[in-house]
Amino acid sequence: MRELVARLFGRPVIGIEIIACTFLSNVLALATPLFVMTVLRRYVGQGVDATLITLTTGALMAAFMEFVFTQIRAKLAQGLSLAPDRRMGLEGFEILTQAKVAALDRVPPGKRQEIVGGVAAVETAYSASNITSVLDVPFAFLFVGVLFLLSPLIGFIVLFFLAIVFFGGTMGAGAMKGDTQKLTDASAMSSSLVGTAIREVETVRAFNAGDFMRRAWLSQLDKTQALRRRINWLQGFTQTITKSTTGVMSITVITIAAVLVVAGDLDVGTM
């Protein structure tokens, strides 16, 4: 998170423009539910075609502007990481070319490859889509705030389920962090074994080290596959929790809203 903030405010003008586009696109996203609510309240109840035309035109314009701001934000987010990613890649390569040989020899060959190869992982982590997704998260409270204005009870229910999803995702990310680091280390060791098998072909055969290399490779293969399976399972479990929680939230909200409508505390359009 600190790296994201550093990238945003490392170029403050672009960072402010991205935040402004995020705010505008999220505000405009409210147009669709407000359109449905207003149509049910005004047009269905009164049947005036001019009202429907006006509401539809406004909703279409809002949807178009939301698309425009979203695309502008994506373009700005792409440029946000160009300089940091380039600097990181250059610094990683400089370590390999300028570090003292004695210090560099203490680093396994696989780790040396990870120094440069890890730049790609950082670029993926701070890609435009990931940056914009993170920036969208705080604006979820904008929708919750609108729900509170319509019905405080439903607002509290949605907030409760959002807390469950947030803590579930946080726990899943925490559980995957350690396994991801272990997988990185295991992949680096596997790369070292592959590099040795390719570069030292004659040495491996001269010292009859083929069986030893195969056993080491099989051990690393089992370890990396087990870690990948666990990480995939954790990702799937977290996604399932999120999906199931969202489904239960929808059922709960509709049920409570229906009761409020029957009691006269809420209208069908708001529901």
GITAMO-V452041 format. One record per backbone hydrogen bond with DSSP energy under -0.5 kcal/mol. CO is the residue of the C=O (numbers start at 1). NH is the residue of the N-H. E is the energy in kcal/mol with one decimal. If there is no record, write none. Layout:
# GITAMO-V452041
co=(CO & CO)
nh=(NH & NH)
e=(E & E)
This chain:
# GITAMO-V452041
co=(1 & 2 & 3 & 4 & 5 & 6 & 7 & 8 & 9 & 11 & 12 & 13 & 14 & 15 & 16 & 17 & 18 & 19 & 20 & 21 & 22 & 23 & 24 & 25 & 26 & 27 & 28 & 29 & 29 & 30 & 31 & 32 & 33 & 34 & 35 & 36 & 37 & 38 & 38 & 39 & 42 & 43 & 47 & 48 & 48 & 49 & 50 & 51 & 52 & 53 & 54 & 55 & 56 & 57 & 58 & 59 & 60 & 61 & 62 & 63 & 64 & 65 & 66 & 67 & 68 & 69 & 70 & 71 & 72 & 73 & 74 & 75 & 76 & 77 & 78 & 79 & 79 & 81 & 82 & 83 & 84 & 85 & 86 & 87 & 88 & 89 & 90 & 91 & 92 & 93 & 94 & 95 & 100 & 101 & 102 & 103 & 104 & 106 & 108 & 109 & 110 & 111 & 112 & 113 & 114 & 116 & 117 & 117 & 118 & 119 & 120 & 121 & 122 & 124 & 127 & 128 & 129 & 130 & 131 & 132 & 133 & 134 & 134 & 135 & 137 & 138 & 139 & 139 & 140 & 141 & 142 & 143 & 144 & 145 & 146 & 147 & 151 & 152 & 153 & 154 & 155 & 156 & 157 & 158 & 159 & 160 & 161 & 162 & 163 & 164 & 165 & 166 & 167 & 168 & 169 & 170 & 171 & 172 & 173 & 174 & 175 & 176 & 177 & 178 & 179 & 180 & 181 & 182 & 183 & 184 & 185 & 186 & 187 & 188 & 189 & 190 & 191 & 192 & 193 & 194 & 195 & 196 & 198 & 200 & 201 & 202 & 203 & 204 & 205 & 209 & 210 & 211 & 212 & 213 & 214 & 215 & 216 & 217 & 218 & 219 & 220 & 221 & 222 & 223 & 224 & 225 & 226 & 227 & 228 & 229 & 230 & 231 & 232 & 233 & 234 & 235 & 236 & 237 & 238 & 239 & 240 & 241 & 242 & 243 & 244 & 245 & 246 & 247 & 248 & 249 & 250 & 251 & 252 & 253 & 254 & 255 & 256 & 257 & 258 & 259 & 260 & 260 & 260 & 261 & 267)
nh=(5 & 6 & 7 & 8 & 9 & 10 & 11 & 15 & 12 & 15 & 16 & 17 & 18 & 19 & 20 & 21 & 22 & 23 & 24 & 25 & 26 & 27 & 28 & 29 & 30 & 30 & 31 & 32 & 33 & 34 & 35 & 36 & 37 & 38 & 39 & 40 & 41 & 42 & 43 & 44 & 46 & 47 & 49 & 51 & 52 & 53 & 54 & 55 & 56 & 57 & 58 & 59 & 60 & 61 & 62 & 63 & 64 & 65 & 66 & 67 & 68 & 69 & 70 & 71 & 72 & 73 & 74 & 75 & 76 & 77 & 78 & 79 & 80 & 81 & 81 & 82 & 83 & 85 & 86 & 87 & 88 & 89 & 90 & 91 & 92 & 93 & 94 & 95 & 96 & 97 & 98 & 99 & 104 & 105 & 106 & 106 & 107 & 108 & 112 & 113 & 114 & 115 & 116 & 117 & 118 & 119 & 120 & 121 & 122 & 123 & 124 & 125 & 126 & 127 & 131 & 132 & 133 & 134 & 135 & 136 & 137 & 137 & 138 & 139 & 140 & 141 & 142 & 143 & 144 & 145 & 146 & 147 & 148 & 149 & 150 & 151 & 155 & 156 & 157 & 158 & 159 & 160 & 161 & 162 & 163 & 164 & 165 & 166 & 167 & 168 & 169 & 170 & 171 & 172 & 173 & 174 & 175 & 176 & 177 & 178 & 179 & 180 & 181 & 182 & 183 & 184 & 185 & 186 & 187 & 188 & 189 & 190 & 191 & 192 & 193 & 194 & 195 & 196 & 197 & 198 & 199 & 200 & 201 & 204 & 205 & 206 & 207 & 209 & 208 & 213 & 214 & 215 & 216 & 217 & 218 & 219 & 220 & 221 & 222 & 223 & 224 & 225 & 226 & 227 & 228 & 229 & 230 & 231 & 232 & 233 & 234 & 235 & 236 & 237 & 238 & 239 & 240 & 241 & 242 & 243 & 244 & 245 & 246 & 247 & 248 & 249 & 250 & 251 & 252 & 253 & 254 & 255 & 256 & 257 & 258 & 259 & 260 & 261 & 262 & 263 & 264 & 265 & 266 & 264 & 271)
e=(-2.4 & -2.5 & -2.3 & -2.4 & -2.6 & -0.9 & -0.8 & -0.5 & -0.6 & -2.5 & -2.7 & -2.1 & -2.6 & -2.3 & -2.5 & -2.6 & -2.3 & -2.4 & -2.5 & -2.7 & -2.0 & -2.3 & -2.5 & -1.2 & -0.5 & -1.3 & -1.7 & -0.6 & -0.6 & -2.0 & -2.5 & -2.3 & -2.4 & -2.5 & -2.5 & -2.2 & -1.7 & -3.5 & -0.6 & -2.6 & -2.2 & -3.5 & -0.7 & -0.5 & -1.4 & -2.5 & -2.3 & -2.5 & -2.7 & -2.5 & -2.3 & -2.4 & -2.5 & -2.3 & -2.2 & -2.4 & -2.2 & -2.5 & -2.4 & -2.0 & -2.2 & -2.7 & -2.1 & -2.2 & -2.4 & -2.4 & -2.1 & -2.2 & -2.3 & -2.6 & -1.6 & -1.4 & -1.2 & -0.8 & -0.5 & -0.6 & -0.5 & -2.3 & -2.1 & -2.6 & -2.4 & -2.2 & -2.2 & -2.6 & -2.2 & -1.8 & -2.2 & -1.6 & -1.1 & -1.6 & -2.5 & -1.7 & -2.5 & -2.4 & -0.6 & -0.6 & -1.5 & -0.5 & -1.8 & -2.0 & -1.7 & -1.5 & -1.0 & -3.4 & -2.7 & -1.4 & -0.9 & -0.8 & -2.0 & -2.5 & -2.1 & -2.3 & -2.2 & -1.3 & -2.5 & -2.4 & -1.9 & -2.2 & -2.1 & -1.5 & -0.8 & -0.7 & -0.6 & -0.5 & -2.0 & -1.4 & -0.8 & -0.9 & -1.8 & -2.5 & -1.8 & -2.1 & -2.2 & -1.7 & -1.8 & -3.6 & -2.3 & -2.3 & -1.9 & -2.5 & -2.2 & -2.1 & -2.1 & -2.4 & -1.9 & -1.7 & -2.3 & -2.6 & -2.6 & -2.4 & -2.6 & -2.4 & -2.4 & -2.2 & -2.5 & -2.3 & -2.2 & -1.9 & -1.4 & -0.9 & -0.9 & -2.7 & -1.9 & -2.2 & -2.5 & -2.1 & -2.3 & -2.6 & -2.6 & -2.0 & -2.1 & -2.3 & -2.3 & -1.8 & -2.1 & -2.4 & -2.7 & -2.5 & -2.4 & -1.8 & -2.9 & -2.6 & -0.5 & -2.4 & -1.7 & -2.6 & -2.1 & -2.9 & -0.8 & -2.6 & -2.5 & -2.4 & -2.4 & -2.6 & -2.7 & -2.2 & -2.2 & -2.7 & -2.5 & -2.0 & -2.8 & -2.4 & -2.2 & -2.2 & -2.5 & -2.4 & -2.1 & -2.6 & -2.7 & -2.3 & -2.6 & -2.5 & -2.6 & -2.8 & -2.5 & -2.4 & -2.3 & -2.5 & -2.3 & -2.7 & -3.0 & -2.6 & -2.3 & -2.1 & -2.5 & -2.5 & -2.3 & -2.2 & -2.6 & -2.9 & -2.5 & -2.3 & -2.7 & -2.8 & -2.5 & -2.0 & -2.2 & -2.3 & -2.4 & -2.0 & -0.6 & -2.4 & -1.0 & -1.0 & -1.9)
